[in-house]
Amino acid sequence: MPSSTDLSAEFATAQQRVRLLQQQPQAFPHPVERVECIETHISWVLLAGDFAYKLKKPLQLDFLDFSTHALRHAACEEELRINRRTAPGLYLGLVGLMGQVTAGADGAPTTLQVVPWKDALPGAEPVVWMRRFAQDALLATALDAHRVLPAQIDQLACHVAQFHDAAAIAASTDSWGTAAAVQAPVDDCVAALRAPVASALPGQGPLLAQVVGWCRHQGRALATTFEARRAAGRVRECHGDLHLANIALIDGEAQLFDAIEFNPALRWIDCVADIAFVVMDLAAHGRADLAWRFLNRWLEHTGDYAGLSVLRYYGAYRALVRARVAALRLNPTCGDGSAQAVQALEEYLELAAGFAGQRRARWPVARPAALWLAHGFSGAGKSTHALTLACQRGLVRVRADVERKRLFGLAPNASSDGVPGGIYTAEATFRTHQRLAQVAREVLVAGYSVIVDATLLDRDARALFLALADSVQVPCHILSFEAPLPVLRERVRQRALAGAGASEADVAVLDAQWARAHPLQSHEEAITLHVDTTVPVNWDRLLPP
């Protein structure tokens, strides 16, 4: 919404109030030694003691309206509601900022007080009250400091998947998630970027035009897909702004905060549009390996492999969103206007072009699709090595252990003991292979390489996937993971004792596999790489890039 109100005087007063509050630690109802301020393009966050206080800037921009006291109050209430879904321990409530205005020339409040909202007088500024955490807990900061563990990315993916599973689903009568609703924010982003790119990065105008052209073409091509995903319930009340600076590692686990409260259209989106932000920003930080790990783990929990068809589109859009935020910082009203903003603007524009296939980028999506089969006995290390390869080379891993359980309504790590008849019958195995082939086809058609993680010891099972590769016209490669039987038995025993993971194979299952396995045939050997898992595996040596 274009600005129709001159808010310069109100903005100056609010800015002065923030400065004064930094000088008045006694204004807070708890011990405070020092007040620090973090400024974003739409808010001020004051760090005071063990707590943080977030004030909305009096702004009217094309994507939000905080121009009145009532609008800021409503935005604060909405911020509390939507963020308590993922971080209830961080979002404590609403407080009021009161100030006694003197007769000074500027009319600025000189004595300030933070009080519970129920005790606030009319006209008090609404403020979101939060529990404070260390700034180095931000995932973006921790990542740059090389303090993020793969297990934390796994936990983040699980947390986001559970959040999406519980999120409200858009009603059929809502407009959220329609093709027009998807394209509108992309067009808004592009319109907001033209002037700053022309001013700060005149040489990148043609690149922006290429990205814009690709987004519009893809938007039209994917219109029916957007509508189908909406009808399938994949449009939900998501986070909406899931970049790495809105994720904190608290007590070692990821928590999502600062969801978009000011514009429902940016929050009621396809779940893939939500995770595309995480994927894009991990790649922007130079960790495409963790981006692929997060994506694979999220897909494993949700089973939404069909969503890969829209991932590149949403990845490009998310990069444009961050470019737009960087452009806002070129505006003195919204930030520092530093050279860092120009650099960020260019980097995110380049990344958007990478998702669009216009540039070689940190997100390797342009590699020709291929089908990989991870073949071998239980305990051979298929799942571990398949995930490592997927993260290094940009593959989607599809696990038989997980998809088998999904067919029976079980979570990846759930026990199947209570399922009548069990989930390892011949019929269940047949259905599992059919499911794996279906998912692999979806991944390949979306333009991604896929590695199928299954024993595939039966020649008919392998034939199913060889036929799939032929029908989709992609190359097929077999990775045969191998170790001596005593080693396999010991690994399976240790895994059973640990009781973790999706696989439920025990030594009896392994011995049965060993007795019934069909050896690879000559035409299969021609496309097979044998991998000895009793020694460290160097994928760069085995499979040169």
RAFEN-V767281 format. One record per pair of residues at least 12 apart in sequence whose C-alpha atoms are under 10 Angstrom apart, sorted by the first residue. I is the first residue (numbers start at 1). J is the second residue. D is the distance in whole Angstrom. If there is no record, write none. Layout:
BEGIN
i: [I	I]
j: [J	J]
d: [D	D]
END
This chain:
BEGIN
i: [1	1	1	1	1	1	2	2	2	2	2	2	3	3	3	3	3	3	3	4	4	4	5	5	5	6	6	6	7	7	7	7	7	8	8	8	9	9	10	10	10	10	10	11	11	11	11	11	12	12	12	12	13	13	13	13	13	14	14	14	14	14	14	14	14	15	15	15	15	16	16	16	16	17	17	17	17	17	17	17	17	18	18	18	18	18	18	19	19	19	20	20	20	20	20	21	21	21	21	21	21	21	21	21	21	21	21	22	22	22	22	22	22	22	23	23	24	24	24	24	25	25	25	25	26	26	26	26	27	27	27	27	27	27	27	27	28	28	28	28	28	28	28	28	29	29	29	29	30	30	30	30	30	31	31	31	32	32	32	32	32	33	33	34	34	34	35	35	35	35	36	36	36	37	37	37	38	38	39	39	39	39	39	39	40	40	40	40	40	40	40	40	41	41	41	41	41	41	41	41	41	41	41	41	41	42	42	42	42	42	42	42	42	42	42	42	42	42	43	43	43	43	43	43	44	44	44	45	45	45	45	46	46	47	47	47	47	48	48	49	49	50	50	50	50	50	51	51	51	51	51	51	51	52	52	52	52	52	52	52	52	52	52	53	53	53	53	53	53	53	53	53	53	53	54	54	54	54	54	54	54	54	55	55	55	55	55	55	55	55	55	55	56	56	56	56	56	56	56	56	56	56	57	57	57	58	58	59	59	59	62	62	62	63	63	63	63	63	63	63	64	64	64	65	65	66	69	69	69	69	70	70	70	71	71	72	72	72	72	73	73	73	73	73	73	73	74	74	74	75	75	75	75	75	75	75	76	76	76	76	76	76	76	76	76	77	77	77	77	77	77	78	78	78	78	79	79	79	79	79	79	79	79	79	79	80	80	80	80	80	80	80	80	80	81	81	81	82	82	82	82	82	82	82	82	82	83	83	83	83	83	83	83	84	84	84	84	85	85	85	85	85	85	85	86	86	86	86	86	86	86	86	86	86	86	87	87	87	87	87	87	88	88	88	88	89	89	89	90	90	90	90	90	90	90	90	91	91	91	91	91	91	91	92	92	92	92	93	93	93	93	93	93	93	94	94	94	94	94	94	94	94	94	95	95	95	95	95	95	95	95	95	95	95	95	95	96	96	96	96	96	96	96	96	96	96	96	96	96	96	96	96	96	97	97	97	97	97	97	97	97	97	97	97	97	97	98	98	98	98	98	98	98	98	98	98	98	98	99	99	99	99	99	99	99	99	100	100	114	114	115	116	133	133	133	134	134	134	135	135	135	136	136	137	137	137	137	137	137	137	137	137	138	138	138	138	138	138	138	138	138	139	139	139	139	139	139	139	139	139	139	139	139	139	140	140	140	140	140	140	140	140	140	140	141	141	141	142	142	142	142	143	143	143	143	143	144	144	144	148	148	148	149	149	150	150	150	150	151	151	151	152	152	152	152	152	153	153	153	153	153	153	153	153	153	154	154	154	154	154	154	154	154	154	155	155	155	155	155	155	155	156	156	156	156	156	156	156	156	156	156	157	157	157	157	157	157	157	157	157	157	157	157	157	158	158	158	158	158	158	158	158	159	159	159	159	159	159	160	160	160	160	160	160	160	160	160	160	160	160	160	161	161	161	161	161	161	161	161	161	162	162	162	163	163	163	163	163	164	164	164	164	164	164	164	164	164	164	164	164	165	165	165	165	165	166	166	166	167	167	167	167	167	167	167	168	168	168	168	168	168	169	169	169	169	169	169	169	169	169	169	169	170	170	170	170	170	170	170	170	170	170	171	171	171	171	171	172	172	172	174	175	175	175	176	176	176	176	176	176	176	176	176	176	176	176	177	177	177	177	177	177	177	177	177	177	177	177	177	177	177	178	178	178	178	178	178	178	178	178	178	178	178	179	179	179	179	179	179	179	179	179	179	180	180	180	180	180	181	181	181	181	181	182	182	182	182	182	182	182	182	182	182	182	183	183	183	183	183	183	183	184	185	185	185	185	186	186	186	186	186	186	186	186	186	186	186	187	187	187	187	188	188	189	189	189	189	189	189	189	189	189	190	190	190	190	190	190	190	190	190	190	191	191	192	192	192	192	192	192	192	193	193	193	193	193	193	193	193	193	193	193	193	194	194	194	194	195	196	196	196	196	196	196	196	196	196	197	197	197	197	197	197	197	200	200	200	200	200	200	200	200	201	201	201	201	204	204	204	207	207	207	207	207	207	208	208	208	208	208	210	210	210	210	211	211	211	211	211	211	211	211	211	211	211	211	212	212	212	212	212	212	213	214	214	214	214	214	214	214	215	215	215	215	215	215	215	215	216	218	218	218	218	219	219	222	222	222	225	225	225	225	226	226	226	226	229	229	229	229	229	230	230	233	233	234	234	234	234	234	234	235	235	235	235	235	235	235	236	236	236	236	236	236	237	237	237	237	237	237	237	237	237	238	238	238	238	238	238	238	238	238	238	238	238	238	239	239	239	239	239	239	239	239	239	239	239	239	239	239	240	240	240	240	240	240	240	240	240	240	240	240	240	240	240	240	240	241	241	241	241	241	241	241	241	241	241	241	241	241	241	241	241	242	242	242	242	242	242	242	242	242	242	242	242	242	242	242	243	243	243	243	243	243	243	243	243	243	243	243	243	244	244	244	244	244	244	244	244	245	245	245	246	246	246	247	270	270	270	271	271	272	272	272	272	272	272	272	272	272	272	272	272	272	272	272	273	273	273	273	273	273	273	273	273	274	274	274	274	275	275	275	275	275	275	275	275	276	276	276	276	276	276	276	276	276	276	276	276	276	277	277	277	277	277	277	277	277	277	278	278	278	278	278	278	279	279	279	279	279	279	279	279	279	280	280	280	280	280	280	280	280	280	280	280	280	280	280	280	281	281	281	281	281	281	282	282	282	283	283	283	283	283	284	284	284	284	284	284	284	284	284	285	286	286	286	287	287	287	288	288	288	288	288	288	288	288	289	289	289	289	289	289	289	289	289	290	290	291	291	291	292	292	292	292	292	292	292	292	292	292	292	292	293	293	293	293	293	293	293	293	293	294	295	295	295	295	295	296	296	296	296	296	296	296	296	297	297	297	299	299	299	300	300	300	300	300	300	300	300	300	301	301	301	301	301	301	302	302	302	303	303	303	303	303	304	305	305	305	305	305	305	305	305	305	306	306	306	306	306	306	307	307	307	308	308	308	308	308	308	308	308	309	309	309	309	309	309	309	310	311	311	312	312	312	312	312	312	312	312	312	313	313	313	314	314	314	315	315	315	315	315	315	315	316	316	316	316	316	316	316	316	316	316	317	317	317	318	318	318	318	319	319	319	319	319	319	319	319	319	319	320	320	320	320	320	320	320	321	321	321	321	322	322	322	322	322	322	323	323	323	323	323	323	323	323	323	323	323	323	324	324	324	324	325	325	325	326	326	326	326	326	326	326	326	326	326	327	327	327	327	327	328	328	329	329	329	330	330	350	351	354	363	364	364	364	364	365	365	365	365	365	366	366	367	367	367	367	367	367	368	368	368	368	368	368	369	369	369	369	369	369	369	369	369	369	369	369	369	369	370	370	370	370	370	370	370	370	370	370	370	370	370	370	370	371	371	371	371	371	371	371	371	371	371	371	371	371	371	371	371	371	371	371	371	371	371	372	372	372	372	372	372	372	372	372	372	372	372	372	372	372	372	372	372	372	372	373	373	373	373	373	373	373	373	373	373	373	373	373	373	373	373	373	373	373	374	374	374	374	374	374	374	374	374	374	374	374	374	374	374	374	375	375	375	375	375	375	375	375	375	375	375	375	375	375	375	375	376	376	376	376	376	376	376	376	376	376	376	376	376	376	376	377	377	377	377	377	377	377	377	377	377	377	377	377	377	377	377	377	378	378	378	378	378	378	378	378	378	378	378	378	378	378	378	378	378	378	379	379	379	379	379	379	379	379	379	379	379	379	379	379	379	379	379	379	379	379	380	380	380	380	380	380	380	380	380	380	380	380	380	380	380	380	381	381	381	381	381	381	381	381	381	382	382	382	382	382	382	382	382	382	382	382	383	383	383	383	383	383	383	383	383	383	383	384	385	385	385	385	385	385	385	386	386	386	386	386	386	386	387	387	387	388	388	389	389	389	389	389	390	390	390	392	392	393	393	393	393	393	394	394	394	395	395	395	395	395	396	396	396	396	396	396	396	396	397	397	397	397	397	397	397	398	398	398	398	398	398	398	398	398	398	398	399	399	399	399	399	399	399	399	399	399	400	400	400	400	400	400	400	400	400	400	400	400	401	401	401	401	401	401	401	401	401	401	402	402	402	402	402	402	402	403	403	403	403	403	403	403	404	404	404	404	404	404	404	404	404	404	404	405	405	405	405	405	405	406	406	407	407	407	407	407	408	408	408	411	412	412	412	413	413	413	413	413	413	414	414	414	414	414	415	415	415	415	415	415	416	417	424	424	429	430	432	433	433	433	433	433	433	433	434	434	434	436	436	436	436	437	437	437	437	437	437	437	438	439	440	440	440	440	441	441	441	441	441	444	444	444	444	444	445	445	449	449	450	451	451	451	451	452	452	453	455	455	455	455	456	456	456	457	457	457	457	457	457	457	458	458	458	458	458	458	459	459	459	459	459	459	460	462	462	462	463	466	466	475	476	476	476	477	477	477	477	477	477	478	478	478	478	478	478	478	478	479	479	479	479	479	480	480	480	480	480	480	480	480	481	481	481	481	481	481	482	482	482	482	482	483	483	483	483	483	484	484	484	485	485	485	487	487	488	488	488	488	489	489	489	489	489	490	491	491	492	492	492	492	492	492	492	493	493	493	494	529	529	530]
j: [60	61	62	63	64	65	60	61	62	63	64	65	59	60	61	62	64	65	67	60	61	67	59	60	67	59	60	67	58	59	60	67	68	58	59	333	58	106	57	58	59	67	68	57	58	59	67	333	58	106	108	333	58	106	107	108	109	44	55	56	57	58	108	109	125	44	57	58	108	106	108	109	110	97	98	99	108	109	110	111	112	37	44	45	46	55	112	35	36	37	108	109	110	111	112	35	36	37	46	97	99	109	110	111	112	113	114	34	35	36	37	46	47	48	35	36	110	111	112	113	48	49	112	113	111	112	113	114	97	98	99	111	112	113	114	115	48	49	51	97	112	113	114	115	113	114	115	116	48	49	50	51	114	48	49	50	47	48	49	50	51	48	49	47	48	49	47	48	49	52	48	49	52	52	53	54	52	54	54	55	57	334	335	336	56	57	325	328	329	334	335	336	56	57	59	325	326	328	329	331	332	333	334	335	336	55	56	57	58	59	60	61	64	66	328	333	334	335	55	56	57	58	59	334	56	57	127	127	128	129	130	129	132	130	131	132	133	131	132	131	132	130	131	132	133	134	90	92	129	130	131	132	133	90	91	92	127	128	129	130	131	132	133	94	95	97	114	126	127	128	129	130	131	132	76	94	95	126	127	128	129	130	72	73	76	96	97	125	126	127	128	129	69	71	72	73	75	76	125	126	127	128	72	333	334	71	72	72	333	334	188	189	192	185	188	189	262	263	265	266	261	262	263	262	263	262	123	124	125	126	123	125	126	126	262	125	126	127	262	94	96	124	125	126	127	128	126	261	262	126	127	128	260	261	262	263	93	94	95	126	127	128	129	261	262	93	94	126	127	128	261	259	260	261	262	91	93	94	128	257	258	259	260	261	262	92	93	94	128	129	130	258	259	261	93	259	261	237	238	239	257	258	259	260	261	267	239	256	257	258	259	260	261	256	257	258	259	163	166	167	239	256	257	259	159	160	162	163	239	254	255	256	257	258	259	248	254	255	256	257	258	130	131	255	257	130	131	255	129	130	131	132	133	255	256	257	128	129	130	131	132	257	258	128	129	130	131	116	117	127	128	129	130	131	115	116	117	118	126	127	128	129	130	114	115	116	117	118	119	120	124	125	126	127	128	129	113	114	115	116	117	118	119	120	121	122	123	124	125	126	127	128	129	112	113	114	115	116	117	120	121	123	124	125	126	127	111	112	113	114	115	120	121	122	123	124	125	126	111	112	113	114	121	123	124	125	112	113	126	127	127	129	248	249	250	248	249	250	245	248	249	248	249	245	247	248	249	250	251	252	253	254	244	245	246	247	248	249	250	254	255	152	153	243	244	245	246	247	248	249	250	254	255	282	243	244	245	246	247	248	249	281	282	285	244	245	248	244	245	248	249	244	282	285	286	287	285	286	287	249	252	290	252	290	289	290	293	294	252	253	293	249	252	253	254	294	253	254	290	291	293	294	295	297	298	253	254	290	293	294	295	296	297	298	252	253	254	255	294	297	298	247	249	253	254	255	256	278	294	297	298	254	275	278	293	294	295	296	297	298	299	300	301	302	254	294	297	298	299	300	301	302	253	254	255	256	298	301	238	239	242	254	255	256	271	274	275	294	298	301	302	271	275	297	298	299	300	301	302	303	298	301	302	237	238	239	256	271	234	235	236	237	238	239	270	271	272	274	275	302	234	236	271	301	302	236	237	238	235	236	237	238	239	268	271	233	235	236	237	238	268	230	232	233	234	235	236	237	238	268	269	270	230	231	233	234	235	236	237	268	269	270	230	231	233	235	236	230	231	233	268	230	265	268	227	230	235	236	237	264	265	266	267	268	269	270	226	227	228	229	230	231	233	234	235	236	265	266	268	269	270	223	224	225	226	227	228	229	230	231	235	269	270	219	220	222	223	224	225	226	227	228	230	219	220	223	226	227	226	265	266	268	269	219	223	226	227	265	266	269	270	273	314	317	215	216	218	219	220	223	317	265	265	266	317	321	212	215	216	219	313	314	316	317	318	320	321	212	215	216	317	321	324	212	317	318	320	321	322	323	324	325	208	209	211	212	215	317	320	321	323	324	212	324	320	321	323	324	325	327	328	205	208	320	321	323	324	325	326	327	328	345	349	208	209	324	327	327	323	324	326	327	328	330	331	342	345	323	324	327	342	345	346	349	327	330	339	341	342	343	345	346	342	343	345	346	346	349	350	349	350	352	353	358	359	320	349	350	352	353	353	356	357	358	316	317	320	349	350	352	353	354	355	356	357	358	316	317	320	352	353	356	356	313	316	353	355	356	357	358	312	313	314	316	317	352	353	356	313	310	312	313	356	310	313	309	310	313	306	307	309	310	270	307	309	310	270	271	306	307	310	269	270	270	271	269	270	271	272	304	307	267	268	269	270	271	272	273	267	268	269	270	271	274	264	265	266	267	268	269	270	271	274	259	260	264	266	267	268	269	270	271	272	273	274	275	256	257	258	259	260	261	266	267	268	269	271	273	274	275	258	259	260	261	263	264	265	266	267	268	269	270	271	273	274	275	277	256	257	258	259	260	261	266	267	273	274	275	277	278	318	321	322	256	257	258	259	260	273	274	275	276	277	278	279	280	281	318	256	258	274	275	276	277	278	279	280	281	282	318	322	256	277	278	279	280	281	282	285	257	258	281	258	259	278	278	307	310	314	304	307	295	298	299	304	305	306	307	308	309	310	311	312	313	314	315	307	310	311	312	313	314	315	317	318	311	314	315	318	291	294	295	298	311	314	315	318	291	295	308	310	311	312	313	314	315	316	317	318	319	311	314	315	316	317	318	319	321	322	290	291	294	295	315	318	291	292	293	294	295	311	315	318	363	311	312	314	315	316	317	318	319	322	348	351	352	355	362	363	315	318	319	322	348	351	294	362	363	351	361	362	363	364	319	344	347	348	350	351	361	362	363	362	361	362	363	362	363	391	361	362	363	364	391	392	393	394	362	363	388	389	390	391	392	393	394	391	392	363	391	394	363	364	387	388	390	391	392	393	394	395	396	397	387	388	390	391	392	394	395	396	397	391	308	391	395	396	397	387	390	391	394	395	396	397	398	387	396	397	396	397	398	396	397	398	399	402	403	406	411	412	402	403	406	411	412	413	406	411	412	398	402	403	406	439	439	396	398	438	439	440	441	442	443	446	439	441	442	443	445	446	442	443	446	396	442	443	444	445	446	447	448	442	443	444	445	446	447	448	446	355	446	352	354	355	356	357	363	365	446	447	352	355	356	352	355	356	351	352	353	354	355	356	363	348	349	350	351	352	353	354	355	356	357	352	355	356	348	351	352	355	345	347	348	349	350	351	352	353	354	355	345	348	349	350	351	352	353	345	348	349	352	344	345	347	348	349	352	341	342	343	344	345	346	347	348	349	350	351	352	344	345	348	349	341	344	345	338	340	341	342	343	344	345	346	347	348	341	342	344	345	346	341	345	341	342	345	342	345	362	363	366	394	393	394	395	448	394	395	447	448	449	447	448	393	394	395	447	448	449	444	447	448	449	474	475	395	443	444	445	446	447	448	449	450	472	473	474	475	476	395	443	444	447	448	449	450	451	469	472	473	474	475	476	477	395	396	440	441	443	444	448	449	450	451	452	465	466	468	469	472	473	474	475	476	477	478	386	395	396	397	440	449	450	451	452	453	465	466	469	475	476	477	478	479	527	528	386	397	398	450	451	452	453	454	455	456	462	465	466	476	477	478	479	480	528	386	397	398	399	451	452	453	454	455	456	477	478	479	480	481	528	452	453	454	455	456	457	462	478	479	480	481	482	520	528	530	531	453	454	455	456	457	479	480	481	482	483	513	514	517	530	531	454	455	456	457	480	481	482	483	485	488	505	509	510	511	513	514	517	454	455	481	482	488	489	491	492	503	504	505	506	507	509	510	511	513	514	455	481	482	483	485	487	488	489	490	491	492	493	494	495	503	505	506	507	510	533	455	480	481	482	483	484	485	487	488	489	491	492	531	532	533	534	481	482	483	488	491	531	532	533	534	399	452	453	454	455	479	480	481	482	531	533	397	398	399	400	401	452	453	454	481	502	503	453	453	479	481	531	533	537	539	398	399	451	452	453	479	481	399	451	453	537	539	451	538	539	540	543	449	450	451	539	540	449	539	540	543	545	448	449	450	443	448	449	450	451	440	443	444	448	449	450	451	452	440	443	449	450	451	452	453	435	436	437	439	440	443	450	451	452	453	454	412	432	436	451	452	453	454	455	502	503	429	432	433	435	436	452	453	454	455	456	502	503	413	432	453	454	455	501	502	503	504	505	414	432	436	453	501	502	503	431	432	433	435	436	439	502	423	424	428	429	430	431	432	433	435	436	502	423	424	428	432	502	503	432	435	423	428	431	432	435	422	423	428	502	501	502	503	499	500	501	502	503	504	500	501	502	503	504	499	500	501	502	503	504	504	504	504	505	461	461	454	452	454	456	461	462	464	465	461	464	465	452	453	454	465	452	461	464	465	467	468	469	468	452	452	465	468	469	465	468	469	471	472	468	469	472	473	474	472	474	474	475	476	476	477	478	479	465	478	479	480	481	513	517	480	517	518	513	514	516	517	518	519	520	513	516	517	518	519	520	517	518	519	520	521	524	518	478	520	524	524	478	524	527	524	527	528	524	525	526	527	528	529	520	524	525	526	527	528	529	530	527	528	529	530	531	520	525	528	529	530	531	532	533	529	530	531	532	533	534	530	531	532	533	534	531	532	533	534	535	532	533	534	510	511	514	533	534	507	510	511	534	506	507	508	510	511	507	506	507	504	505	506	507	508	509	510	505	506	507	506	542	543	542]
d: [7	6	4	6	7	8	7	6	5	9	10	10	8	5	6	7	10	9	9	8	10	10	9	8	8	9	9	9	7	7	8	7	10	9	9	9	10	10	9	7	9	9	10	7	6	8	9	9	9	10	9	10	10	8	8	6	8	10	9	9	7	8	9	10	9	9	8	10	10	10	7	8	10	9	10	9	7	7	8	10	8	8	8	9	8	9	10	10	10	9	9	8	7	8	8	8	10	10	9	9	10	10	9	9	7	9	10	8	5	7	7	8	9	9	7	10	9	8	7	9	8	9	10	10	10	9	8	9	9	9	10	8	6	4	6	9	8	9	10	9	9	6	5	8	8	7	7	9	9	8	9	9	10	8	6	9	9	6	5	8	9	8	7	8	6	7	6	5	8	10	7	10	9	9	9	10	10	9	10	10	10	8	7	9	10	9	9	10	9	7	7	10	10	8	10	7	9	7	7	9	10	8	5	6	10	9	6	5	8	7	10	9	9	9	10	10	7	9	6	5	5	9	9	9	7	7	10	10	9	10	10	10	10	9	10	7	9	10	8	10	8	9	6	5	8	10	9	9	7	6	5	4	8	9	10	10	10	8	6	5	6	5	8	9	9	10	10	10	6	6	5	6	9	9	9	10	10	9	6	5	7	8	9	10	9	10	9	8	7	5	7	9	10	10	6	9	8	8	9	8	8	9	8	10	9	9	8	10	9	9	8	10	9	9	8	10	8	7	10	9	10	6	7	8	9	8	8	9	7	8	9	10	9	10	9	8	7	9	9	9	10	10	8	5	8	9	9	9	9	9	10	10	10	6	6	9	9	7	10	7	7	6	10	8	9	9	7	9	9	8	9	10	9	6	8	9	10	10	8	10	8	7	7	5	8	8	7	8	7	9	9	9	9	9	10	10	9	9	9	8	9	9	7	8	7	10	8	8	6	7	6	9	9	10	8	10	10	8	9	9	10	9	9	10	9	9	10	7	9	10	7	6	7	10	9	10	10	6	6	6	9	10	10	10	9	8	7	10	9	5	5	7	9	9	10	8	8	6	5	7	10	9	10	8	6	5	7	9	9	9	6	5	7	10	9	7	6	9	7	6	5	6	9	7	6	5	4	8	9	8	9	8	6	5	6	6	8	6	5	6	5	8	8	5	8	10	9	5	5	5	6	9	9	7	6	5	7	9	9	8	9	9	5	5	7	7	8	6	5	6	8	7	7	9	8	5	7	9	5	4	6	9	10	10	8	9	7	9	10	9	10	9	8	9	8	9	10	9	10	9	10	9	9	9	9	5	5	7	9	9	10	9	7	6	7	6	4	6	9	9	10	10	10	9	5	6	8	6	5	6	10	8	10	10	8	5	5	8	8	8	10	9	8	8	8	8	9	10	10	9	8	9	9	8	9	9	7	9	10	9	9	10	10	9	10	7	8	9	10	9	10	8	7	6	7	10	9	8	7	9	7	6	10	8	10	10	10	9	7	6	9	9	6	8	10	7	7	10	9	9	10	9	9	7	5	8	9	10	8	9	9	9	9	10	9	6	7	9	6	5	9	9	8	10	10	9	7	6	10	9	7	9	9	8	8	9	9	10	10	9	10	9	9	8	10	9	8	10	7	10	10	9	9	9	6	8	9	6	6	10	9	8	8	10	8	9	10	10	9	10	7	8	7	9	10	7	10	9	10	9	9	9	9	10	8	9	9	10	9	6	6	7	10	10	10	9	9	5	5	8	9	9	10	6	7	6	4	7	9	9	10	10	8	9	7	8	6	5	7	7	9	10	9	9	8	9	9	8	7	9	10	10	9	9	10	8	7	9	10	9	7	9	9	6	7	9	7	7	10	8	6	9	10	9	6	9	9	10	7	6	6	8	9	10	6	6	9	9	7	10	9	9	10	7	8	8	5	8	9	6	6	10	9	9	10	8	9	10	10	8	9	10	9	8	9	8	10	9	9	8	9	9	9	10	9	8	10	6	9	9	10	9	8	8	9	9	9	8	9	9	10	9	9	6	9	8	8	8	9	9	10	10	10	10	8	10	7	6	10	9	6	10	8	9	9	7	10	9	8	9	10	8	10	10	10	10	10	7	10	8	9	10	9	8	9	8	6	10	10	7	9	9	10	8	9	10	10	9	10	9	10	6	9	8	9	9	9	9	10	8	9	8	8	9	9	9	10	10	7	10	9	9	8	9	9	7	8	9	9	8	8	10	7	8	9	10	7	9	9	8	8	9	10	7	8	10	9	9	9	7	6	9	9	6	9	7	10	10	10	10	9	9	10	9	10	9	10	6	9	9	10	7	9	8	8	10	10	8	10	9	9	7	9	9	8	8	7	9	10	9	8	8	8	10	10	8	8	10	9	8	10	9	7	9	10	8	5	6	8	9	9	10	6	5	4	6	9	9	8	5	6	6	7	10	8	9	9	6	4	7	9	9	10	8	9	10	9	5	6	6	8	7	10	9	7	10	8	8	8	5	6	9	9	6	8	9	9	10	7	9	9	6	6	9	9	9	9	6	4	8	7	10	9	8	6	9	9	10	9	7	6	6	10	8	8	10	7	10	7	9	9	9	10	8	8	8	7	9	9	6	7	8	5	6	10	10	9	9	10	10	9	9	9	5	5	9	8	6	8	9	9	9	8	7	10	10	6	7	9	9	9	9	6	8	10	9	9	9	9	9	8	10	10	10	9	10	10	6	8	10	7	6	10	10	7	9	9	8	7	10	9	5	8	9	8	10	8	10	9	10	9	8	8	9	9	9	10	9	9	10	9	6	8	9	6	5	9	9	7	9	10	8	7	9	9	6	8	9	9	10	7	8	9	9	9	5	7	9	7	7	9	7	9	9	10	10	9	6	8	10	7	7	10	9	8	9	9	9	8	9	8	8	9	9	9	9	9	9	8	9	6	6	9	9	10	8	7	10	7	9	7	8	9	10	7	9	8	9	10	10	6	6	8	8	8	9	8	10	9	9	10	8	5	6	8	8	7	9	8	8	9	9	10	9	10	7	5	8	9	6	7	8	10	8	9	8	6	9	9	10	9	10	9	10	9	10	8	10	8	8	9	10	9	6	6	8	10	10	9	9	9	9	10	8	7	8	7	8	10	10	8	9	10	9	7	7	10	9	9	10	9	9	8	8	9	9	9	9	10	7	9	10	7	7	9	8	10	6	7	10	8	9	9	9	10	8	7	10	9	6	9	8	8	8	10	8	5	8	9	8	9	9	9	9	5	7	9	10	8	9	10	9	7	7	10	9	10	9	7	10	9	6	9	10	9	9	10	7	4	7	8	5	6	10	7	9	10	9	10	8	10	9	9	5	7	9	6	5	9	10	9	9	7	6	9	9	6	9	10	9	9	10	8	8	10	6	9	10	9	9	10	7	5	7	8	5	6	10	10	9	10	7	9	9	9	9	8	10	8	5	7	9	6	5	9	10	9	7	7	9	6	10	8	10	6	9	10	8	10	10	8	8	8	8	6	10	10	8	9	8	7	9	8	9	9	9	10	9	8	8	10	7	8	7	8	9	9	9	6	9	9	6	5	4	8	10	9	6	8	10	9	10	7	9	7	5	7	8	8	10	9	5	5	6	8	9	10	8	9	9	8	9	6	5	6	8	8	9	9	6	10	10	7	6	5	6	9	9	9	10	9	10	8	6	4	6	9	9	10	9	8	6	5	6	7	10	10	9	10	10	8	6	5	7	8	9	8	8	8	9	8	6	5	6	8	9	7	10	10	10	7	6	5	6	7	8	9	6	5	6	7	10	9	7	6	5	6	7	9	7	6	5	6	9	10	10	10	10	9	8	5	7	7	8	6	5	6	9	10	10	9	10	10	9	6	9	7	9	8	8	9	9	8	10	10	7	9	7	7	9	9	7	10	10	7	9	9	7	9	10	7	8	9	8	6	9	8	9	10	9	9	8	9	8	5	7	8	6	5	9	10	8	10	9	9	9	8	10	9	9	6	6	6	9	9	9	6	10	8	9	10	9	7	9	7	8	9	9	9	10	10	7	9	10	10	6	8	8	9	8	6	9	10	9	9	9	7	10	9	9	6	8	10	10	9	10	10	10	9	10	9	8	9	9	9	7	8	7	9	10	10	9	9	10	9	9	10	7	10	10	9	8	7	9	9	9	9	10	10	8	8	8	9	10	7	5	5	7	9	7	9	7	6	5	6	8	9	10	9	6	5	6	7	10	7	10	8	7	10	7	6	5	6	8	10	10	8	9	6	5	6	10	9	10	9	7	8	9	7	8	6	5	8	10	9	9	9	9	8	8	10	9	6	6	8	9	10	9	10	10	10	6	8	10	7	9	7	7	9	10	7	8	7	8	10	8	5	9	8	9	10	7	10	10	9	8	10	9	10	9	9	8	8	8	10	7	9	9	8	5	9	9	7	5	5	8	9	9	9	7	10	10	10	10	10	8	9	8	8	10	10	10	10	8	10	10	9	9	7	9	8	9	9	8	10	7	9	9	9	9	10	8	7	10	7	10	9	9	7	9	8	9	10	7	8	9	8	10	9	8	10	8	7	10	9	10	10	10	9	9	9	9	10	10	9	9	9	9	10	9	9	8	9	8	5	6	7	8	9	8	6	5	8	9	8	6	8	7	8	10	9	9	9	9	9	10	9	9	10	7	9	9	10	9	5	6	8	10	8	8	9	6	4	6	8	9	6	5	6	7	9	10	7	6	5	6	9	10	9	6	5	6	6	10	7	6	5	6	8	9	6	6	6	10	9	10	9	9	9	8	10	8	9	8	10	10	8	6	9	7	8	8	10	9	9	7	6	6	10	10	8	9	7	7	10	8	9	10]
END
